[in-house]
Amino acid sequence: MESPRTPESLSPGSATESRMENLLGLLRIRVKRGVNLAVRDVRSSDPYVVVKMGKQKLKTRVIRKDVNPEWNEDLTLSVEDPNLPIKLTVYDHDTFSMDDKMGDAEIDIKPFVEVLRMKLDNLPSGTILTRIQPSRSNCLAEESRVVWNDGKVMQDLCLRLRNVECGEVEIQLGWIELPGSRDM
């Protein structure tokens, strides 16, 4: 049975309306693949990826017996605060025990969001808008470029997993504008 709606739940200033007002847009994270992930079962692993930002938590499907899995799966987060890091964790799915952690990484989306604020138009596809170098303060395995591609801002990242003996995860960031979303 559906719960009755009270006037408070429909009034301006409700939590849902407040969240929508603060929403900058949607961040599409394409989890492409894992490279040389750690072995957590006898000879292989059954990896999946969990992505968290604030209270949001999304995960990919499990790829059976593969330390070089190809997910090519899109996960979408709503972004209110670009200062919040995105936490990516790889796990090995186990049937009869707790899933084993296979490493983690953190993604700083501030450089990506800063480029979005430039209000770009009519650039040639493939234009590099900014470059982010690997450093001790990020999980990049190689230089990452924010690129203008067919009228959209995209960023490919190769993330070196922390707290594990080996492994990288390749992802791509893309932005989904929402009609009426707060201007950046």
Short mmCIF file of the C-alpha atoms (twelve columns), coordinates in Angstrom:
data_MODEL
# 
_entry.id   MODEL 
# 
loop_
_atom_site.group_PDB 
_atom_site.id 
_atom_site.type_symbol 
_atom_site.label_atom_id 
_atom_site.label_alt_id 
_atom_site.label_comp_id 
_atom_site.label_asym_id 
_atom_site.label_seq_id 
_atom_site.Cartn_x 
_atom_site.Cartn_y 
_atom_site.Cartn_z 
_atom_site.pdbx_PDB_model_num 
ATOM 1   C CA . MET A 1   0.000  0.000   0.000   1 
ATOM 2   C CA . GLU A 2   1.320  3.438   -0.901  1 
ATOM 3   C CA . SER A 3   1.935  5.758   2.030   1 
ATOM 4   C CA . PRO A 4   -0.162 8.928   2.035   1 
ATOM 5   C CA . ARG A 5   1.604  12.079  0.951   1 
ATOM 6   C CA . THR A 6   1.675  14.721  3.580   1 
ATOM 7   C CA . PRO A 7   1.761  18.424  2.765   1 
ATOM 8   C CA . GLU A 8   5.303  18.543  4.192   1 
ATOM 9   C CA . SER A 9   6.572  16.088  1.579   1 
ATOM 10  C CA . LEU A 10  5.181  18.240  -1.223  1 
ATOM 11  C CA . SER A 11  6.102  21.631  0.128   1 
ATOM 12  C CA . PRO A 12  8.865  23.794  -1.349  1 
ATOM 13  C CA . GLY A 13  12.120 23.193  0.436   1 
ATOM 14  C CA . SER A 14  11.621 19.456  0.723   1 
ATOM 15  C CA . ALA A 15  14.796 17.351  0.686   1 
ATOM 16  C CA . THR A 16  14.220 16.159  -2.895  1 
ATOM 17  C CA . GLU A 17  13.681 19.678  -4.200  1 
ATOM 18  C CA . SER A 18  16.736 20.915  -2.304  1 
ATOM 19  C CA . ARG A 19  18.888 18.174  -3.851  1 
ATOM 20  C CA . MET A 20  17.645 19.040  -7.336  1 
ATOM 21  C CA . GLU A 21  18.493 22.729  -6.804  1 
ATOM 22  C CA . ASN A 22  22.068 21.852  -5.838  1 
ATOM 23  C CA . LEU A 23  22.553 19.345  -8.637  1 
ATOM 24  C CA . LEU A 24  25.267 20.410  -11.092 1 
ATOM 25  C CA . GLY A 25  24.598 17.547  -13.480 1 
ATOM 26  C CA . LEU A 26  25.249 13.855  -13.961 1 
ATOM 27  C CA . LEU A 27  28.670 12.275  -14.298 1 
ATOM 28  C CA . ARG A 28  28.754 9.198   -16.487 1 
ATOM 29  C CA . ILE A 29  31.575 6.866   -15.548 1 
ATOM 30  C CA . ARG A 30  32.281 4.208   -18.146 1 
ATOM 31  C CA . VAL A 31  34.164 1.422   -16.391 1 
ATOM 32  C CA . LYS A 32  36.065 0.038   -19.375 1 
ATOM 33  C CA . ARG A 33  38.374 -2.684  -18.157 1 
ATOM 34  C CA . GLY A 34  40.792 -3.994  -15.569 1 
ATOM 35  C CA . VAL A 35  44.416 -4.739  -16.389 1 
ATOM 36  C CA . ASN A 36  46.583 -7.284  -14.541 1 
ATOM 37  C CA . LEU A 37  44.296 -7.407  -11.496 1 
ATOM 38  C CA . ALA A 38  45.380 -9.358  -8.437  1 
ATOM 39  C CA . VAL A 39  44.619 -13.083 -8.182  1 
ATOM 40  C CA . ARG A 40  42.349 -13.740 -5.194  1 
ATOM 41  C CA . ASP A 41  41.051 -17.242 -5.947  1 
ATOM 42  C CA . VAL A 42  43.163 -20.305 -6.819  1 
ATOM 43  C CA . ARG A 43  44.289 -19.150 -10.284 1 
ATOM 44  C CA . SER A 44  42.142 -16.127 -11.091 1 
ATOM 45  C CA . SER A 45  39.549 -13.731 -9.671  1 
ATOM 46  C CA . ASP A 46  35.890 -12.835 -10.222 1 
ATOM 47  C CA . PRO A 47  36.204 -9.027  -10.206 1 
ATOM 48  C CA . TYR A 48  33.622 -6.277  -10.004 1 
ATOM 49  C CA . VAL A 49  33.945 -2.546  -9.352  1 
ATOM 50  C CA . VAL A 50  32.153 -0.441  -6.727  1 
ATOM 51  C CA . VAL A 51  32.012 3.343   -7.269  1 
ATOM 52  C CA . LYS A 52  31.095 5.648   -4.359  1 
ATOM 53  C CA . MET A 53  30.579 9.392   -4.144  1 
ATOM 54  C CA . GLY A 54  29.101 10.758  -0.930  1 
ATOM 55  C CA . LYS A 55  26.101 8.553   -0.141  1 
ATOM 56  C CA . GLN A 56  25.835 7.184   -3.695  1 
ATOM 57  C CA . LYS A 57  27.116 3.667   -4.374  1 
ATOM 58  C CA . LEU A 58  27.024 1.846   -7.715  1 
ATOM 59  C CA . LYS A 59  28.606 -1.369  -8.956  1 
ATOM 60  C CA . THR A 60  29.402 -3.233  -12.145 1 
ATOM 61  C CA . ARG A 61  28.538 -6.815  -12.907 1 
ATOM 62  C CA . VAL A 62  30.903 -9.620  -11.873 1 
ATOM 63  C CA . ILE A 63  33.228 -10.974 -14.580 1 
ATOM 64  C CA . ARG A 64  34.029 -14.626 -13.848 1 
ATOM 65  C CA . LYS A 65  37.601 -15.971 -13.748 1 
ATOM 66  C CA . ASP A 66  39.379 -13.020 -15.391 1 
ATOM 67  C CA . VAL A 67  42.206 -10.775 -14.142 1 
ATOM 68  C CA . ASN A 68  41.898 -8.654  -17.329 1 
ATOM 69  C CA . PRO A 69  38.106 -8.121  -17.364 1 
ATOM 70  C CA . GLU A 70  36.225 -5.978  -19.880 1 
ATOM 71  C CA . TRP A 71  33.172 -4.389  -18.268 1 
ATOM 72  C CA . ASN A 72  32.387 -1.535  -20.702 1 
ATOM 73  C CA . GLU A 73  29.641 -0.549  -18.289 1 
ATOM 74  C CA . ASP A 74  28.205 2.929   -17.658 1 
ATOM 75  C CA . LEU A 75  27.514 4.073   -14.089 1 
ATOM 76  C CA . THR A 76  25.928 7.482   -13.472 1 
ATOM 77  C CA . LEU A 77  26.428 9.652   -10.395 1 
ATOM 78  C CA . SER A 78  24.590 12.876  -9.603  1 
ATOM 79  C CA . VAL A 79  27.102 15.610  -8.773  1 
ATOM 80  C CA . GLU A 80  26.273 18.269  -6.200  1 
ATOM 81  C CA . ASP A 81  29.764 18.925  -4.845  1 
ATOM 82  C CA . PRO A 82  32.716 18.507  -7.246  1 
ATOM 83  C CA . ASN A 83  35.091 18.623  -4.251  1 
ATOM 84  C CA . LEU A 84  33.892 15.190  -3.123  1 
ATOM 85  C CA . PRO A 85  36.263 12.495  -4.374  1 
ATOM 86  C CA . ILE A 86  34.975 9.444   -6.192  1 
ATOM 87  C CA . LYS A 87  36.166 6.211   -4.610  1 
ATOM 88  C CA . LEU A 88  36.584 3.195   -6.826  1 
ATOM 89  C CA . THR A 89  37.148 -0.231  -5.250  1 
ATOM 90  C CA . VAL A 90  37.660 -3.559  -7.024  1 
ATOM 91  C CA . TYR A 91  36.436 -6.721  -5.288  1 
ATOM 92  C CA . ASP A 92  36.671 -10.433 -5.994  1 
ATOM 93  C CA . HIS A 93  33.222 -12.031 -5.742  1 
ATOM 94  C CA . ASP A 94  33.168 -15.081 -3.472  1 
ATOM 95  C CA . THR A 95  30.164 -17.358 -3.111  1 
ATOM 96  C CA . PHE A 96  30.750 -18.772 0.376   1 
ATOM 97  C CA . SER A 97  32.734 -16.017 2.110   1 
ATOM 98  C CA . MET A 98  33.145 -12.249 2.209   1 
ATOM 99  C CA . ASP A 99  34.256 -10.716 -1.081  1 
ATOM 100 C CA . ASP A 100 38.004 -9.992  -1.161  1 
ATOM 101 C CA . LYS A 101 39.241 -6.478  -1.800  1 
ATOM 102 C CA . MET A 102 41.460 -6.212  -4.898  1 
ATOM 103 C CA . GLY A 103 42.563 -2.595  -4.519  1 
ATOM 104 C CA . ASP A 104 41.111 0.893   -4.634  1 
ATOM 105 C CA . ALA A 105 41.636 4.288   -6.237  1 
ATOM 106 C CA . GLU A 106 40.378 7.820   -5.766  1 
ATOM 107 C CA . ILE A 107 39.316 10.155  -8.566  1 
ATOM 108 C CA . ASP A 108 39.444 13.940  -8.267  1 
ATOM 109 C CA . ILE A 109 36.851 15.376  -10.667 1 
ATOM 110 C CA . LYS A 110 37.743 19.039  -10.002 1 
ATOM 111 C CA . PRO A 111 39.936 19.412  -13.159 1 
ATOM 112 C CA . PHE A 112 37.131 17.875  -15.236 1 
ATOM 113 C CA . VAL A 113 34.472 20.188  -13.724 1 
ATOM 114 C CA . GLU A 114 36.711 23.254  -14.172 1 
ATOM 115 C CA . VAL A 115 36.841 22.558  -17.919 1 
ATOM 116 C CA . LEU A 116 33.031 22.183  -18.000 1 
ATOM 117 C CA . ARG A 117 32.735 25.674  -16.513 1 
ATOM 118 C CA . MET A 118 34.563 27.148  -19.537 1 
ATOM 119 C CA . LYS A 119 31.364 26.920  -21.650 1 
ATOM 120 C CA . LEU A 120 33.164 25.649  -24.744 1 
ATOM 121 C CA . ASP A 121 31.639 25.514  -28.213 1 
ATOM 122 C CA . ASN A 122 32.697 24.948  -31.822 1 
ATOM 123 C CA . LEU A 123 36.080 23.399  -31.060 1 
ATOM 124 C CA . PRO A 124 37.538 20.779  -33.384 1 
ATOM 125 C CA . SER A 125 36.862 17.251  -32.120 1 
ATOM 126 C CA . GLY A 126 39.920 15.880  -30.336 1 
ATOM 127 C CA . THR A 127 41.017 19.236  -28.865 1 
ATOM 128 C CA . ILE A 128 42.919 18.652  -25.612 1 
ATOM 129 C CA . LEU A 129 41.501 21.026  -22.991 1 
ATOM 130 C CA . THR A 130 43.771 20.144  -20.075 1 
ATOM 131 C CA . ARG A 131 46.265 17.477  -18.973 1 
ATOM 132 C CA . ILE A 132 46.603 15.910  -15.549 1 
ATOM 133 C CA . GLN A 133 49.950 14.330  -14.707 1 
ATOM 134 C CA . PRO A 134 50.343 11.301  -12.415 1 
ATOM 135 C CA . SER A 135 51.534 12.285  -8.945  1 
ATOM 136 C CA . ARG A 136 51.704 11.041  -5.382  1 
ATOM 137 C CA . SER A 137 48.406 12.815  -4.705  1 
ATOM 138 C CA . ASN A 138 46.410 10.997  -7.430  1 
ATOM 139 C CA . CYS A 139 46.007 7.411   -8.620  1 
ATOM 140 C CA . LEU A 140 46.836 8.049   -12.273 1 
ATOM 141 C CA . ALA A 141 49.079 5.443   -13.900 1 
ATOM 142 C CA . GLU A 142 49.713 7.786   -16.856 1 
ATOM 143 C CA . GLU A 143 48.848 11.274  -18.064 1 
ATOM 144 C CA . SER A 144 45.118 11.888  -18.337 1 
ATOM 145 C CA . ARG A 145 43.668 14.352  -20.839 1 
ATOM 146 C CA . VAL A 146 40.344 16.150  -20.757 1 
ATOM 147 C CA . VAL A 147 39.289 16.314  -24.424 1 
ATOM 148 C CA . TRP A 148 36.546 17.985  -26.472 1 
ATOM 149 C CA . ASN A 149 35.029 15.157  -28.496 1 
ATOM 150 C CA . ASP A 150 31.993 15.596  -30.781 1 
ATOM 151 C CA . GLY A 151 30.628 18.486  -28.710 1 
ATOM 152 C CA . LYS A 152 31.231 16.791  -25.355 1 
ATOM 153 C CA . VAL A 153 33.892 16.971  -22.667 1 
ATOM 154 C CA . MET A 154 35.449 13.531  -22.034 1 
ATOM 155 C CA . GLN A 155 38.304 12.288  -19.867 1 
ATOM 156 C CA . ASP A 156 40.038 8.914   -20.099 1 
ATOM 157 C CA . LEU A 157 41.812 7.755   -16.947 1 
ATOM 158 C CA . CYS A 158 44.043 4.789   -16.238 1 
ATOM 159 C CA . LEU A 159 43.987 4.332   -12.455 1 
ATOM 160 C CA . ARG A 160 46.676 2.421   -10.583 1 
ATOM 161 C CA . LEU A 161 45.016 0.531   -7.753  1 
ATOM 162 C CA . ARG A 162 46.304 1.156   -4.213  1 
ATOM 163 C CA . ASN A 163 46.550 -1.281  -1.293  1 
ATOM 164 C CA . VAL A 164 47.183 -4.244  -3.580  1 
ATOM 165 C CA . GLU A 165 50.171 -5.887  -5.290  1 
ATOM 166 C CA . CYS A 166 49.097 -5.053  -8.857  1 
ATOM 167 C CA . GLY A 167 46.287 -3.853  -11.082 1 
ATOM 168 C CA . GLU A 168 44.881 -0.926  -13.017 1 
ATOM 169 C CA . VAL A 169 41.377 0.089   -14.026 1 
ATOM 170 C CA . GLU A 170 40.596 2.125   -17.138 1 
ATOM 171 C CA . ILE A 171 37.597 4.440   -17.009 1 
ATOM 172 C CA . GLN A 172 36.149 7.327   -18.979 1 
ATOM 173 C CA . LEU A 173 34.301 10.342  -17.569 1 
ATOM 174 C CA . GLY A 174 31.542 12.113  -19.466 1 
ATOM 175 C CA . TRP A 175 29.071 14.822  -18.430 1 
ATOM 176 C CA . ILE A 176 25.311 14.773  -18.819 1 
ATOM 177 C CA . GLU A 177 23.763 18.256  -18.697 1 
ATOM 178 C CA . LEU A 178 20.376 18.497  -17.049 1 
ATOM 179 C CA . PRO A 179 17.809 21.037  -18.223 1 
ATOM 180 C CA . GLY A 180 17.457 23.657  -15.510 1 
ATOM 181 C CA . SER A 181 20.414 22.388  -13.494 1 
ATOM 182 C CA . ARG A 182 22.383 24.943  -11.535 1 
ATOM 183 C CA . ASP A 183 24.886 26.836  -13.676 1 
ATOM 184 C CA . MET A 184 28.434 25.960  -12.917 1 
# 
